[in-house]
Amino acid sequence: MTRKSAGRISDELAALDARTRYLTPIFGSEASDVAMPDKKINRKPIEPRIASEMIREYLSIEGNATQNLATFCQTYMEPAATQLMAENLEKNAIDKDEYPMTADLENRCVDIIGSLWNADPEEKPMGTSTVGSSEACMLGGLAMLFRWKKLADAAGVDRNAKRPNLVISSGYQVCWEKFCRYWEIDMRLVPIDEGHLSLNMDTVMNSVDDYTIGVVAILGITYTGKYDDVCTLDKLVGSYNRNHPSLPIRIHVDGASGGMIAPFLEPDLKWDFRLENVWSISTSGHKYGLVYPGVGWVIWRSKEALPEDLIFWVSYLGGEEATIAINFSRSASQIVGQYYMLMRNGFDGYKEIHQRTIDVARYMADEIGKMGLFEMLEKAERVPIVCWRLRKDANVPWTLYDLEDRLRMHGWMVPAYPMPENMRDVDVQRLVLRQDFSMPLAMLCIREMKKQIEVLNGARVVLAGGAGDDKVRNGFDHSGR
Ligand SMILES: *Cc1c(COP(=O)(O)O)cnc(C)c1O
């Protein structure tokens, strides 16, 4: 190597070094000056501190999760939990043979949650973790479909004559629509109405026939937070079954939110495996199971409830272990997180967290009720959900959608939406609280709501009074939307 060429190489290295030197401030770097890759991968690598900061900034302008009152999904876990989860990100939950201790924790979660739902170990309950309630509901639905096919064949029902059907309240979550569409099942909706904001017990059984694979009860209707009356449904289904012994109907409870609240706050409420026709229950671990998204759980009460066809066997510790989930690979960290939450909180911890969250939600419900403009549809009676509509005599020049927009401008996400089928002309606004929404935040949110209502009320003055009015300065024009 000549001196000259060696010099050139070291010059180049020095130049390279200067470009990427650690001393270069992140936002003084060349990389921070180029567009973030979009549609095509970039050719050159970018230093981690620069790439991560650019992405962090990019994400930072979307809403703040704590102020997102639209979601049931957890927006807080304590540092010890997130650290433990981060330490297990690389483990694949499906590798049960390779990670037997992780598999063991998953089984423990199934048993613990099953016991919260009063499953009887004598009946040999079975269950699995899932990505969330959607996968869990899909599995619950599939088990109903497979059981029905067998029973229908045995009973001599012509399965080709009609599509099977599933009976559910019109306040269902979209995962049930997916399930029915994927598997070509008729969704028999029991409409909710002003007098029945949950499954209508007077009419539900009218929808049931020989082609019904099952009835879904919802614990925490997403629209309003109401619980379906599973206990009454169980009685109705029980008497139907006595008259139809060859084609009995069973209940799946979609307890996405309520499934991890009711056991702690209303242990005497019978909605779970204490009812003989409740054959499967699903929940979202990432809602009131208090884990970050995505983990869910589905449990069947007995071996009979879960058709063999839905069970696959993988090798495990020299033997075999059942896998039931639809997804194959995913990180084990959510399962570890769920086990941590159960162990760390215990029964009393969950109860305290949920009770406190509900107390804050009830405070907000009271305050919103006191504003005199709204008819309260749900005041956090059972889950921390508050839901209201404008009073018919409110006589205000704005809608709930305007209020949603105004709150959004100030960071608060409180969605307004129309009620489902049969009540489409009714608009409601809903807020969902989680553990990290404390009383001081609730007070701030209420204060902002009052302020924005005043601004909205003033908007009419802008239109009527025209330019020159004080309110013009805030740039809000009600008519321009
Ligand atoms: C949230 C929810 C679902 C879907 O749950 P994911 O965990 O988000 O998949 C299903 N049913 C009900 C009643 C829900 O509230």
The ligand as an SDF file (V2000), in Angstrom:
LIG
                    3D

 15 15  0  0  0  0  0  0  0  0999 V2000
  -63.0650   -4.5310   22.3190 C   0  0  0  0  0  0  0  0  0  0  0  0
  -64.1080   -5.5410   22.1010 C   0  0  0  0  0  0  0  0  0  0  0  0
  -63.9060   -6.6120   21.2040 C   0  0  0  0  0  0  0  0  0  0  0  0
  -62.6380   -6.7410   20.3940 C   0  0  0  0  0  0  0  0  0  0  0  0
  -61.5620   -6.8850   21.2470 O   0  0  0  0  0  0  0  0  0  0  0  0
  -60.0450   -6.7930   20.7930 P   0  0  0  0  0  0  0  0  0  0  0  0
  -59.3320   -7.2740   22.0120 O   0  0  0  0  0  0  0  0  0  0  0  0
  -59.7840   -5.3720   20.4730 O   0  0  0  0  0  0  0  0  0  0  0  0
  -59.8560   -7.6990   19.6230 O   0  0  0  0  0  0  0  0  0  0  0  0
  -64.8950   -7.5430   21.0910 C   0  0  0  0  0  0  0  0  0  0  0  0
  -66.0320   -7.4510   21.7790 N   0  0  0  0  0  0  0  0  0  0  0  0
  -66.2850   -6.4290   22.6330 C   0  0  0  0  0  0  0  0  0  0  0  0
  -67.5810   -6.3890   23.3880 C   0  0  0  0  0  0  0  0  0  0  0  0
  -65.3220   -5.4400   22.8300 C   0  0  0  0  0  0  0  0  0  0  0  0
  -65.5490   -4.4390   23.6840 O   0  0  0  0  0  0  0  0  0  0  0  0
  1  2  1  0
  2  3  1  0
  2 14  2  0
  3  4  1  0
  3 10  2  0
  4  5  1  0
  5  6  1  0
  6  7  2  0
  6  8  1  0
  6  9  1  0
 10 11  1  0
 11 12  2  0
 12 13  1  0
 12 14  1  0
 14 15  1  0
M  END
$$$$
